[in-house]
Amino acid sequence: MATHPPARPEPAAPLDPAALEPATVLLDTGGTVTGWSDGAARLFGRAAADALGTDLPGLLGGPAAAAPLAEAVARAASGRPWTGTLPPIPGAPDGIRATCQALTAESGRTLVALTVAAPWAGGLELLNEAGRRIGATLDLALTARETVAVTVPRFADAGAIYVLERRLADDDAPVPDGRDDGSVVVRRLAVAFADDDPGDWAAAFPAGEVVVCPADTPYARCIATGRTVEFGGEDALDTIAARTGRRVEAVLDHVSLLAVPLAARGRALGFAVFSRKRGRAPFGPADTALAAELAARAATGIDNARLYRREHRTSTALQAGLLPTRVTVPPGLRLAHRYRPARAAVGGDWYDVVPLPDERVAIVIGDSVGHGVTAAAAMGQLRVAAHTLVSCELPPAEVLARLDAIAQDLDAAQFATCLCVVCDPATLRCELACAGHPPPLLALPDGTARHFAVADGLPLGVADPAHPAEYEQVTAVLPPDGVLAFYTDGLVESRTRNIEEGIARLASALVASHAGAGGSLEDTADGVLALLADQQGQDDIALLLVGPEPGRLGPAS
């Protein structure tokens, strides 16, 4: 059946255009602030009320910029616009690329407009790369590793991703993110360091470790408030010492750290930690804004992967619990069965073998459309219904008619293909009915294979309820030296091959495998899957082989 993603991915949050808005500061010719834009407030972390009427270098704590700024303002005021780089100040640790040009106020006095672009060195490039790499797969650990790989070492000297342990559980009960004492329990999914030899770091910060963050740590505060928390090396060291009972002195070199919340779909997932070592400019307001954008992208990818993993586990467990682990076959018949799940998502393939009175046996095989929990749940309902119906000794055509009515009543809009066969080992007589399922194949000892007699009908659940589907029942006899193959479309259909070509390949593989198996159906089944290995992993595969016991000369009279 066609693949359907198990969870609708949430797109990455777009970059807030305001985050890219330049900072504009109006100065009089003496360097006093007379105007302060929203961009300046974001870039320099100062509200307009704090900035107006102050000396800009003094306000920002950058006295080294006073002389160059005064020269730039004087030049602009004289009618010569200035463009250049001012010395580093907090909020712009690498210096600021700025322009100064004169303006004439309504009062007639001259003002100077200082314009500074958001000083994200490579920030847009970093965000673009993050958009390309983070969340490209639905692998939770890989998504976390991609996040730190993008940020280290360009943005930070170290980075780590922590997710709340309860978010990784299969259930999603609405309980608090923290414990009664205010601490939070998180799992470290990924960590990266810029050092040439990160061996010691990997030992101190192993991926997959569960960590309890006390309430007074920056990490717990980040979760509790949903805001980025800036802190220094001692706070990080205290947490490690409490957890391991030893000090990791090298952490003290990381003097500027950010704990950035990870949130998606309106709830907290965990946090990212970024740190810079002594000798590198500490994080400023612009860096904090960039970290928040990176964290938003990471959170979306992590939440998509988390939801996919939970759904995949649920559907896998559901399907595993419903597929038969033991098959009882009456005397006179042999049967081999195989099931191979898809690598990406669990589908709705199912089968059952039901012993009937008089040593007859019913074989039912089907495929519910789609993948994931919905398909697995529909498969479970149809399989249980089919088992009950054939156990009541209803003929195959009536079994399918009643399954069709059941499929139309399922809560979710579902349809499925199904094939029902009742076989009498004494006579090798088979009664068959089909609802849109690929036809069984019969392999003969002369090295040929052909379709076994079956009349196709509508898939289950697609007929107009006012005009129920009718299924034709066909009778055929299984040759005493033949092998009958039932299968689902995952074995014969792919993106590069239509189902008719796939059935032809299966027929060739069936004949070749049976010829080399010495009569063993188990070996024949393994051989078929080996020859069609390129089909496996794309979709669920079910294969059942049925044949008479060796030594039969023909149907009983």
C-alpha positions in Angstrom: 0.0 0.0 0.0 1.1 3.6 -0.4 3.2 5.1 2.3 1.7 7.7 4.6 3.8 9.5 7.2 2.9 8.4 10.7 2.9 11.9 12.1 2.4 15.3 10.4 5.8 17.1 10.7 5.6 20.6 12.0 7.5 23.0 9.8 10.4 24.9 11.2 9.4 28.3 12.6 10.4 31.1 10.1 13.0 33.6 11.1 11.4 36.6 12.6 12.1 39.5 10.2 12.4 41.8 13.2 15.5 39.8 14.3 17.3 41.1 11.2 16.2 44.7 11.6 19.2 47.0 11.8 19.9 48.9 15.0 19.5 52.7 14.5 20.7 55.2 17.0 20.3 59.0 16.7 23.1 61.1 18.2 23.6 64.8 18.6 26.9 66.1 17.4 28.3 65.6 20.9 27.5 61.9 20.9 24.5 61.9 23.2 21.7 59.5 22.3 18.5 61.2 21.1 16.8 58.3 19.4 16.8 54.5 20.0 15.1 52.0 17.6 13.6 48.6 18.5 16.5 47.0 16.6 18.9 48.8 18.9 17.0 47.6 21.9 17.3 44.0 20.7 21.0 44.3 19.6 22.3 46.1 22.7 19.9 44.7 25.3 18.9 48.2 26.4 15.4 49.7 26.4 14.9 53.2 24.9 14.1 54.6 28.3 17.5 53.6 29.6 19.3 54.9 26.5 17.9 58.3 25.7 20.1 61.2 27.0 23.1 59.1 27.7 26.6 58.9 26.1 26.6 55.8 23.8 30.0 54.4 24.6 29.4 54.9 28.3 26.0 53.4 28.1 27.3 50.2 26.5 30.4 49.9 28.7 32.8 50.4 25.7 35.0 53.3 26.5 37.5 52.2 23.8 34.9 53.0 21.3 34.5 56.6 22.5 37.2 58.2 20.4 36.5 56.4 17.1 32.8 57.1 17.5 33.4 60.8 18.2 35.5 61.0 15.1 32.9 59.2 13.0 30.1 61.5 14.4 32.1 64.6 13.7 32.9 63.5 10.2 29.2 62.7 9.4 28.1 66.0 11.0 30.4 67.9 8.6 28.6 66.4 5.7 30.9 63.5 5.0 29.2 60.1 5.6 31.3 57.6 7.4 31.3 53.8 7.1 33.7 51.6 9.1 34.1 49.3 12.1 34.0 50.5 15.6 35.9 48.7 18.4 34.1 45.8 20.3 31.4 46.6 22.8 29.1 44.3 24.7 26.4 43.0 22.3 28.9 43.3 19.4 32.0 41.5 20.7 33.7 41.4 17.2 33.2 45.1 16.6 30.4 46.7 14.8 30.2 47.5 11.2 28.4 50.8 11.2 27.5 53.8 9.0 27.1 57.4 10.1 25.3 60.1 8.2 23.9 63.5 9.0 20.3 64.3 9.3 18.6 67.7 9.8 15.9 67.7 12.5 12.7 69.8 12.2 14.3 72.2 14.7 17.1 72.8 12.2 19.8 71.2 14.4 22.1 68.5 13.0 21.7 64.9 14.1 23.8 61.9 13.2 22.2 58.5 12.4 24.3 55.6 13.5 23.1 52.4 11.7 24.4 48.9 12.7 23.4 45.7 11.0 22.7 42.7 13.4 26.3 41.5 14.0 25.7 37.8 13.5 28.9 36.6 12.0 27.7 34.0 9.6 24.4 34.0 11.4 22.2 33.8 8.3 24.4 31.2 6.7 24.2 29.3 10.0 20.4 29.4 10.1 20.2 28.4 6.4 22.4 25.4 7.1 20.4 24.5 10.2 17.2 24.6 8.0 18.8 22.2 5.6 20.3 19.7 8.0 18.3 19.7 11.2 15.3 17.5 11.0 16.0 16.1 7.6 15.3 12.6 9.0 12.9 11.3 11.7 15.8 9.9 13.7 15.8 11.4 17.2 19.5 11.0 18.0 20.6 12.1 14.6 18.5 15.2 14.7 20.1 16.1 18.0 23.6 15.4 16.7 22.9 17.6 13.6 22.0 20.5 15.8 25.3 20.5 17.7 27.3 19.8 14.6 25.9 22.9 13.0 26.7 25.2 15.9 30.1 23.8 17.1 32.7 25.4 16.6 31.3 28.2 14.5 28.8 29.6 17.1 30.0 27.9 20.3 33.0 25.9 21.7 30.6 23.3 23.0 27.0 22.4 22.6 24.6 19.8 23.9 20.9 18.8 23.5 18.9 17.7 26.5 15.3 16.4 26.3 12.9 15.9 29.2 12.9 12.2 30.0 9.1 12.1 30.2 8.9 13.4 26.7 10.8 10.3 25.5 8.3 7.9 27.2 5.8 6.1 25.0 2.9 7.7 26.9 2.3 11.5 26.9 0.2 12.0 30.1 -0.3 15.6 31.1 2.0 15.7 34.1 4.4 18.5 35.1 7.7 18.8 33.4 9.5 18.9 36.7 9.4 17.1 40.0 7.9 18.2 43.3 11.2 19.8 44.4 11.5 21.8 41.2 14.2 19.7 39.6 13.9 18.3 36.1 15.0 15.0 34.7 16.5 15.1 31.2 18.4 12.9 28.9 21.5 14.1 27.0 20.9 13.2 23.4 24.0 14.7 21.8 27.1 16.7 22.7 29.9 18.2 20.7 33.2 20.0 21.6 35.5 22.1 19.6 38.6 20.6 21.2 41.0 18.5 19.1 40.8 15.6 21.5 37.3 15.4 23.0 37.9 12.0 24.7 37.8 13.4 28.2 34.7 15.4 27.4 32.9 12.4 26.0 33.5 10.5 29.3 32.3 13.4 31.4 29.2 14.1 29.2 28.2 10.8 27.6 25.3 10.8 25.1 22.2 9.0 26.4 22.9 9.8 30.1 19.9 10.7 32.3 20.6 13.8 34.4 18.7 15.4 37.3 19.0 19.2 37.2 18.2 20.7 40.7 15.7 23.6 40.8 18.4 26.2 41.4 20.4 25.3 38.3 20.2 27.4 35.1 18.9 24.4 33.3 15.8 24.0 35.6 15.2 27.7 35.5 15.3 27.6 31.7 12.6 24.9 31.7 10.5 26.6 34.3 10.5 30.0 32.7 10.7 29.1 29.0 13.5 31.7 28.6 17.1 31.6 27.8 19.4 31.7 30.9 22.9 33.1 30.7 25.4 31.8 33.2 29.1 31.2 33.8 31.4 28.2 34.3 30.9 27.8 38.1 27.2 27.0 37.7 28.0 24.3 35.1 30.8 22.9 37.4 28.5 22.7 40.4 26.0 20.6 38.4 28.7 18.2 37.2 30.3 17.8 40.7 26.9 17.1 42.2 26.2 14.4 39.5 29.5 12.7 39.3 31.1 13.5 42.7 34.2 15.0 41.0 35.2 18.3 39.5 35.8 18.7 35.8 38.1 21.6 36.0 38.2 22.2 32.3 34.6 23.4 32.5 35.9 26.5 34.2 37.4 27.6 30.9 33.8 27.9 29.6 33.0 31.3 31.0 30.0 32.2 28.9 27.1 29.7 28.6 23.5 29.8 27.4 20.7 27.4 28.4 18.1 27.8 25.6 14.6 26.3 25.9 13.5 23.8 23.3 9.7 24.1 22.8 7.4 22.8 20.1 3.6 22.6 19.7 3.2 24.8 22.7 5.1 22.7 25.2 8.6 22.3 26.6 10.8 19.6 25.2 14.1 20.3 27.0 16.9 22.7 26.4 20.1 23.3 24.4 23.3 24.4 26.1 26.0 26.4 24.2 29.2 27.6 25.8 32.2 29.7 24.8 35.7 29.5 26.4 37.8 32.1 27.9 39.5 34.1 25.1 36.5 34.1 22.9 34.0 36.9 23.1 31.1 36.1 25.5 27.6 35.7 24.2 25.8 39.0 23.6 22.1 39.8 23.0 22.5 39.2 19.2 24.0 35.7 20.0 21.1 35.0 22.3 18.6 35.8 19.6 20.5 33.6 17.1 20.6 30.8 19.7 16.8 31.1 20.1 16.3 30.7 16.3 18.6 27.7 16.2 16.8 26.1 19.2 13.4 26.7 17.5 14.5 24.8 14.4 16.0 22.0 16.6 12.9 21.7 18.7 10.7 21.2 15.6 12.9 18.5 14.3 13.3 16.8 17.7 9.5 16.8 18.3 8.8 15.4 14.9 11.3 12.6 15.5 10.0 12.0 19.0 6.4 11.7 17.9 7.5 9.4 15.0 9.5 7.2 17.4 6.5 6.9 19.8 4.1 6.0 17.0 6.5 3.5 15.4 6.9 1.7 18.8 3.2 1.7 19.3 2.3 0.3 15.9 5.2 -2.2 16.0 4.0 -3.5 19.3 0.4 -3.7 18.1 1.4 -5.5 14.9 3.7 -7.9 16.7 1.0 -8.8 19.1 -1.5 -9.6 16.3 0.6 -11.5 13.9 0.6 -15.3 14.6 3.8 -16.6 16.2 2.8 -20.2 15.8 0.8 -21.7 12.9 -1.1 -25.0 13.3 -1.3 -26.9 10.0 -3.4 -30.0 9.6 -1.9 -33.3 8.5 -1.4 -33.5 4.7 -0.1 -29.9 4.3 3.1 -28.0 4.9 3.3 -24.2 5.4 6.1 -21.7 5.8 5.4 -18.1 6.7 7.6 -15.0 6.8 7.0 -11.3 7.8 9.4 -8.5 7.2 8.5 -5.0 8.5 9.3 -1.8 6.6 12.4 0.1 7.8 10.6 3.5 7.9 7.1 2.8 9.2 5.0 -0.1 10.3 2.3 -1.0 7.8 -1.0 -2.9 7.8 0.1 -6.4 6.5 -1.5 -9.3 8.3 -2.2 -13.0 7.9 -3.8 -15.8 9.8 -4.0 -19.6 9.5 -7.1 -21.1 11.2 -7.7 -24.8 11.7 -11.3 -25.9 10.8 -13.3 -29.1 11.5 -12.6 -32.1 9.3 -8.8 -31.1 9.3 -9.5 -28.3 6.8 -7.6 -25.0 7.1 -8.5 -21.4 6.3 -5.7 -19.0 5.2 -6.4 -15.3 5.3 -3.9 -12.6 4.1 -4.5 -8.9 3.9 -3.0 -5.4 3.7 -4.6 -2.3 5.3 -3.8 0.9 3.5 -1.1 3.2 4.9 1.4 2.9 7.7 1.6 3.6 11.4 -0.8 3.2 14.3 -4.0 3.8 12.2 -3.0 1.1 9.7 -1.9 -1.3 12.4 -5.2 -0.8 14.4 -7.3 -1.4 11.3 -5.3 -4.5 10.5 -5.9 -5.7 14.1 -9.7 -5.2 13.8 -9.9 -6.9 10.4 -7.7 -9.8 11.4 -9.8 -10.6 14.5 -13.0 -10.3 12.5 -11.6 -12.6 9.8 -10.5 -15.1 12.3 -14.0 -15.2 13.9 -15.8 -15.4 10.6 -13.7 -18.3 9.2 -13.9 -20.1 12.5 -17.7 -20.1 12.0 -17.1 -22.0 8.8 -18.5 -19.3 6.5 -17.4 -19.7 2.9 -14.6 -17.3 1.7 -16.9 -15.1 -0.4 -19.2 -14.5 2.6 -16.2 -13.9 4.8 -15.1 -11.1 2.5 -18.6 -9.6 2.2 -18.9 -9.3 5.9 -15.3 -7.9 6.3 -16.2 -5.3 3.7 -19.1 -4.2 5.9 -16.8 -4.1 8.9 -14.2 -2.1 7.1 -16.8 0.6 6.2 -17.7 1.0 9.9 -14.1 1.5 11.1 -13.7 4.9 12.9 -10.9 6.0 10.5 -11.4 5.9 6.8 -9.7 2.7 5.9 -9.7 0.2 3.1 -7.8 -3.0 2.7 -7.1 -5.9 0.3 -7.7 -9.4 1.4 -7.5 -13.0 0.1 -9.4 -15.9 1.8 -8.8 -19.5 1.1 -10.2 -22.7 2.6 -8.2 -25.9 1.8 -9.0 -29.5 2.4 -5.7 -31.5 2.7 -7.5 -34.7 1.9 -8.6 -33.6 -1.5 -6.3 -30.6 -2.0 -9.5 -28.7 -3.0 -9.3 -25.0 -2.4 -12.1 -22.4 -2.2 -10.9 -18.9 -2.8 -12.3 -15.4 -2.8 -10.3 -12.2 -3.3 -10.9 -8.5 -2.4 -8.4 -6.6 -4.5 -5.4 -8.6 -3.3 -2.5 -9.7 -5.5 -3.3 -13.2 -6.9 -1.6 -16.3 -5.4 1.1 -18.0 -7.5 1.5 -21.7 -8.1 4.9 -23.1 -8.7 5.2 -26.4 -10.4 8.1 -28.9 -10.5 8.5 -28.5 -14.3 10.1 -25.1 -13.6 7.0 -23.0 -14.4 4.7 -20.8 -12.3 1.3 -19.4 -12.9 -1.5 -17.6 -11.3 -3.7 -19.8 -9.2 -7.4 -19.5 -10.1 -9.0 -16.5 -8.3 -11.7 -14.0 -9.2 -10.8 -10.5 -8.1 -13.2 -8.2 -6.4 -13.3 -4.7 -4.8 -11.0 -4.0 -1.9 -12.6 -4.0 1.5 -14.3 -0.7 2.5 -14.6 1.0 -0.8 -18.0 -0.1 -2.0 -21.0 2.1 -1.7 -22.8 1.1 1.5 -26.1 1.2 -0.4 -24.8 -1.4 -2.8 -22.6 -3.8 -0.9 -19.8 -5.5 -2.7 -20.3 -9.1 -3.9 -17.4 -11.5 -4.1 -17.1 -14.5 -6.4 -15.8 -17.7 -5.0 -13.6 -19.9 -7.1 -12.8 -23.6 -6.7 -9.4 -25.0 -7.7 -7.3 -28.0 -6.9 -3.7 -27.8 -5.6 -1.4 -30.2 -7.6 0.2 -32.7 -5.2 3.7 -31.5 -6.2 2.9 -27.8 -6.4 3.7 -24.9 -4.0 1.1 -22.1 -3.5 2.4 -18.7 -2.6 0.4 -16.0 -0.9 2.0 -12.6 -0.4 1.4 -8.8 0.1 2.3 -6.1 -2.4 5.4 -5.1 -0.5 7.1 -8.1 -2.2 6.1 -7.2 -5.7 5.6 -3.5 -6.0 8.1 -0.5 -5.7 8.6 3.0 -6.8 10.6 1.7 -9.8 8.6 -1.3 -10.7 4.8 -1.9 -11.3 3.0 -4.8 -9.7 2.8 -6.9 -12.9 6.6 -6.8 -13.3 7.0 -7.5 -9.6 4.7 -10.6 -9.7 6.8 -11.9 -12.7 10.0 -11.5 -10.6 8.4 -13.2 -7.7 7.3 -16.1 -9.9 10.9 -16.5 -11.2 12.3 -16.4 -7.6 9.7 -18.9 -6.4 10.6 -21.4 -9.1 14.3 -21.0 -8.6 14.2 -21.2 -4.9 11.9 -24.2 -4.8 14.1 -26.1 -7.3 17.2 -25.6 -5.1 15.4 -26.2 -1.7 15.1 -29.9 -2.0 11.4 -29.8 -1.3 11.8 -27.7 1.9 9.2 -24.9 2.1 11.3 -23.1 4.8 14.3 -23.0 2.5 12.1 -22.0 -0.4 10.7 -19.0 1.6 14.3 -17.9 2.6 15.4 -18.2 -1.0 12.6 -16.1 -2.3 13.4 -13.3 0.2 17.1 -13.5 -0.6 16.5 -13.2 -4.3 14.1 -10.3 -3.8 16.2 -8.6 -1.2 16.0 -5.2 -3.0 12.3 -5.2 -2.2 12.7 -5.4 1.5 12.6 -2.4 3.7 10.4 -0.2 1.5 7.1 -1.7 2.7 5.9 -4.5 4.9 6.2 -7.9 3.4 4.2 -11.0 4.2 4.8 -14.4 2.5 3.1 -17.7 3.0 3.9 -20.9 1.1 1.6 -23.8 1.2 2.1 -27.3 -0.3 1.1 -30.9 0.1 3.2 -33.2 2.3 5.8 -35.2 0.2 4.6 -38.5 -1.2 1.1 -37.5 -2.2 0.2 -39.0 -5.6 -2.8 -36.9 -6.2 -6.2 -35.8 -4.8 -8.2 -38.4 -3.0 -11.1 -39.7 -5.1 
